[in-house]
Amino acid sequence: MLIPYLAAHLSGGLGLATWLVGLILGVRNFAQQGMFLVGGALADRFGYKPLIVAGCALRTVGFALLGFVDSVPALIVASAATGFAGALFNPAVRAYLAHDAGERRVEAFALFSVFYQAGILLGPLVGLALTGIAFSVTCLVAAGVFAVLTLLQIRALPPRGGPQDGGADATSSGWREILGNRSFLLFAAAMAGSYVLSFQVYLALPLQARVVTATASDATILVAVLFAVSGLVTILGQLRVTDWCRIRLGPARSMAAGLLVLAAAFVPLLAAEAIPPGPGRLGGAVGMAALVLSAAVLALGTTIVFPFEMNTIVALSGNRRVATHYGLYNTVCGVGILLGNLGTGWALDIARSTGLPAAPWVVLIIVGAGCAAAVGALRRRGLLPAEEPTRPRGGRHRLRRRPPGAGSARAVPHGTGSRHLITSGPSRP
């Protein structure tokens, strides 16, 4: 309800330059993605629940600040606070989910994505109404939501994790083990560009919405539509898409395919540049249609990638210090987001002035294709987890079940030259 309208508030309401908007949003995401390493290590050390509670409380403060400050330094502090809050609770949430899901992690993360996207669907609709009153009202309501979440987590969330899952040595020998995990580090680097692409629903698409609409209110409505479309695609398709990809492609091929879909999401925007942009009848209609289609394809690409990506991190960690692995993974991706946001904001600024409006979309397409190629190369070299083959049964494709009583597969220690093995839990009826 808040973040989708933050770029418009900074650029329109406060009159900041596009590169400053990119910087403030980039700082927020770097404070979140980039500081996941700290949050993950703390979660493995002290348990998942304390970090989830602390993150919710800090985000309450950060969202409230965004509604009342207008100077660039204060906006950066408030933005960083909301981001660091995510760094505290996001690795803990994912590690908590992986811990409780056991062998059915892919299914659990697919369901997690459905609930996440339900928020993306409903939030902008609420935010649209609140922002119509004042952006500060949106910020206060968002802060109130997280205040309630903080209390609910304190009262209702069972403790999980702690020293038995990471131990106090997570800052000494544990770090050496994680940083020596070559497969994991290469995977994180290969996937960093995917976060740059998916984040454009918060940066490039809302800014482009202002170009193709006649008024600020029209742009706000269009942004709400983009997030509604994104949420609907995931809610309606996530579980089906995950099942189809797991059966037909497997984790590694699914991630590579999803990255190509993310790259393809910017093709409609590239094609729309053939028509002069602006709020005119033809240019505006084509531009709006291209934005809606791009948002839908971005959501589809994320739907394909996310469950297998999250499961791959756990598999590459060998089920040790899972939250810290999530933290380091998102630190690498956070650096990519910061650099990507600065580059995208700068490119969008100069693209129109230099007569090359298609250039940003071309670059984003190349980034996605490069990430897909990198993941494919890791798979061919045996550096990604291998999955059990699947076969049709009863007229429908189903996961091959293991014999009763078979234990879950464990990751092969790194450096042995062997592939890791992922086995999924029983398929749904």
Long-range contacts (C-beta under 8 A, 24 or more apart in sequence): 1-123, 1-124, 1-126, 1-127, 1-130, 1-138, 1-141, 1-142, 1-145, 2-63, 2-66, 2-123, 2-127, 2-138, 2-139, 2-142, 3-202, 4-123, 4-124, 4-127, 4-202, 4-206, 4-223, 4-224, 4-226, 4-227, 5-124, 5-127, 5-128, 5-131, 5-135, 5-138, 5-206, 5-220, 5-223, 6-66, 6-202, 7-202, 7-203, 7-206, 7-207, 8-206, 8-210, 8-216, 8-219, 8-220, 8-223, 9-131, 9-135, 10-75, 11-207, 11-210, 12-210, 12-216, 13-135, 14-70, 14-75, 16-72, 17-349, 18-207, 18-345, 18-348, 18-349, 19-342, 19-345, 19-346, 19-349, 20-72, 21-203, 21-207, 21-345, 22-203, 22-341, 22-342, 22-344, 22-345, 22-346, 23-76, 23-341, 23-342, 23-345, 24-72, 24-75, 24-76, 24-79, 25-79, 25-202, 25-203, 25-341, 26-337, 26-338, 26-341, 26-342, 26-345, 27-76, 27-79, 27-80, 27-83, 27-338, 28-79, 28-80, 28-82, 28-83, 29-83, 29-199, 29-334, 29-337, 29-338, 29-341, 30-83, 30-334, 30-335, 30-337, 30-338, 31-79, 31-80, 31-81, 31-82, 31-83, 31-84, 31-86, 31-87, 32-82, 32-83, 32-84, 32-85, 32-86, 32-87, 32-90, 32-330, 32-334, 33-83, 33-87, 33-195, 33-330, 33-331, 33-333, 33-334, 33-335, 33-337, 34-87, 34-330, 34-331, 34-334, 34-335, 34-338, 35-83, 35-84, 35-87, 35-331, 35-334, 36-87, 36-90, 36-91, 36-326, 36-327, 36-328, 36-329, 36-330, 36-331, 36-334, 37-324, 37-327, 37-328, 37-330, 37-331, 38-87, 38-327, 39-87, 39-88, 39-89, 39-90, 39-91, 39-92, 39-323, 39-327, 40-91, 40-92, 40-95, 40-321, 40-323, 40-324, 40-325, 40-326, 40-327, 40-328, 40-330, 41-166, 41-170, 41-171, 41-323, 41-324, 41-327, 42-88, 43-91, 43-92, 43-95, 43-161, 43-166, 43-323, 43-324, 43-327, 44-95, 44-161, 44-165, 44-166, 44-167, 44-170, 44-174, 44-321, 44-322, 44-323, 44-324, 45-162, 45-163, 45-166, 45-167, 45-168, 45-170, 45-171, 46-162, 47-159, 47-160, 47-161, 47-162, 48-92, 48-93, 48-95, 48-96, 48-99, 48-159, 48-160, 48-161, 48-162, 48-323, 49-92, 49-96, 49-153, 49-157, 49-158, 49-159, 49-160, 49-161, 51-88, 51-89, 51-91, 51-92, 51-323, 52-88, 52-89, 52-92, 52-93, 52-96, 52-153, 52-157, 53-89, 53-150, 53-153, 53-154, 53-157, 54-88, 54-89, 55-85, 55-86, 55-87, 55-88, 55-89, 55-90, 55-92, 56-85, 56-89, 56-146, 56-149, 56-150, 56-153, 57-85, 57-146, 57-147, 57-150, 58-82, 58-84, 58-85, 58-88, 59-85, 59-86, 59-89, 59-143, 59-146, 60-143, 60-144, 60-146, 60-147, 60-150, 61-143, 63-139, 63-140, 63-142, 63-143, 63-146, 64-139, 64-140, 64-143, 65-139, 66-139, 67-135, 67-136, 67-137, 67-138, 67-139, 67-140, 67-143, 68-136, 68-139, 87-327, 87-330, 90-326, 90-330, 91-323, 91-324, 91-326, 91-327, 91-330, 92-161, 92-323, 94-310, 94-322, 94-323, 94-326, 95-161, 95-165, 95-322, 95-323, 95-326, 96-160, 96-161, 98-310, 98-311, 98-314, 98-322, 99-160, 99-161, 99-165, 99-322, 100-160, 102-408, 102-425, 103-408, 103-423, 103-424, 103-425, 104-424, 104-425, 104-426, 105-307, 105-310, 105-311, 105-314, 105-424, 106-242, 106-246, 106-251, 106-307, 106-308, 106-311, 106-424, 107-239, 107-242, 107-307, 107-424, 107-425, 107-428, 109-306, 109-307, 109-310, 109-311, 110-238, 110-239, 110-242, 110-306, 110-307, 111-238, 111-239, 113-234, 113-238, 113-302, 113-303, 113-306, 113-307, 114-234, 114-235, 114-238, 114-239, 116-234, 117-230, 117-231, 117-233, 117-234, 117-235, 117-238, 117-299, 118-231, 118-235, 119-231, 120-227, 120-230, 120-231, 120-234, 121-227, 121-228, 121-230, 121-231, 121-232, 121-235, 122-231, 123-227, 124-223, 124-224, 124-227, 124-228, 125-224, 125-228, 127-224, 128-220, 128-221, 128-224, 131-220, 132-220, 161-323, 165-321, 165-322, 165-323, 166-320, 166-321, 166-323, 166-324, 170-321, 170-324, 174-321, 174-324, 177-320, 177-321, 178-317, 178-321, 178-324, 178-325, 178-328, 179-328, 180-414, 181-316, 181-317, 181-325, 181-414, 182-383, 182-414, 183-316, 183-378, 183-383, 183-384, 183-414, 183-420, 184-313, 184-316, 184-317, 184-325, 184-328, 184-329, 185-332, 186-378, 186-383, 187-312, 187-313, 187-316, 187-329, 187-375, 187-378, 187-383, 187-384, 188-328, 188-329, 188-332, 188-333, 189-332, 189-374, 190-371, 190-374, 190-375, 190-378, 191-255, 191-309, 191-329, 191-333, 191-371, 191-375, 192-332, 192-333, 192-335, 192-336, 192-337, 192-371, 193-259, 193-336, 193-340, 193-367, 193-368, 193-370, 193-371, 194-258, 194-259, 194-262, 194-301, 194-305, 194-309, 194-333, 194-368, 194-371, 195-333, 195-334, 195-336, 195-337, 195-340, 196-336, 196-337, 196-339, 196-340, 196-341, 196-344, 196-364, 196-367, 197-262, 197-263, 197-265, 197-266, 197-298, 197-301, 197-364, 197-367, 197-368, 197-371, 198-262, 198-298, 198-301, 198-302, 199-337, 199-340, 199-341, 200-266, 200-298, 200-344, 200-364, 201-226, 201-227, 201-230, 201-295, 201-298, 203-341, 203-344, 203-345, 204-344, 204-348, 204-360, 204-364, 205-291, 205-294, 205-295, 207-348, 208-269, 208-287, 208-291, 208-348, 209-288, 209-291, 211-277, 211-278, 211-287, 212-277, 212-278, 212-279, 212-283, 212-284, 212-287, 212-288, 212-291, 213-279, 213-284, 213-288, 214-279, 214-284, 218-279, 222-288, 222-291, 225-292, 226-291, 226-292, 226-295, 227-295, 229-292, 229-295, 229-296, 229-299, 230-295, 230-296, 230-298, 230-299, 231-299, 233-296, 233-299, 233-300, 233-303, 234-299, 234-302, 234-303, 237-300, 237-303, 238-303, 238-307, 241-300, 241-303, 241-304, 242-303, 242-307, 242-308, 243-427, 243-428, 245-304, 245-308, 246-308, 246-387, 246-390, 246-399, 246-424, 247-390, 247-397, 247-398, 247-399, 248-397, 250-387, 250-390, 251-308, 251-311, 251-312, 251-384, 251-385, 251-387, 251-422, 252-308, 252-312, 252-375, 252-376, 252-378, 252-379, 252-384, 252-385, 252-387, 253-379, 254-304, 254-305, 254-308, 255-304, 255-305, 255-308, 255-309, 255-312, 255-375, 256-372, 256-375, 256-376, 256-379, 257-304, 257-372, 258-301, 258-302, 258-303, 258-304, 258-305, 258-308, 259-301, 259-305, 259-368, 259-369, 259-371, 259-372, 259-375, 260-301, 260-368, 260-369, 260-372, 261-297, 261-300, 261-301, 261-304, 262-297, 262-298, 262-301, 262-302, 262-305, 262-368, 262-371, 263-301, 263-364, 263-365, 263-366, 263-367, 263-368, 263-369, 263-371, 263-372, 264-297, 264-301, 264-365, 264-368, 265-294, 265-295, 265-297, 265-298, 265-301, 265-368, 266-294, 266-361, 266-364, 266-365, 266-368, 267-361, 267-365, 268-293, 268-294, 268-297, 269-294, 269-361, 270-358, 270-361, 270-362, 270-365, 273-357, 273-358, 273-361, 277-357, 311-422, 312-384, 312-385, 312-422, 315-385, 315-411, 315-420, 315-421, 315-422, 316-384, 316-385, 316-411, 316-420, 317-411, 318-410, 318-411, 318-413, 318-414, 318-420, 319-410, 319-411, 340-367, 382-419, 384-419, 384-420, 385-411, 385-419, 385-420, 385-421, 385-422, 386-419, 386-420, 386-421, 386-422, 387-421, 387-422, 387-423, 387-424, 388-421, 388-422, 388-423, 388-424, 398-427, 399-424, 399-426, 399-427, 401-426
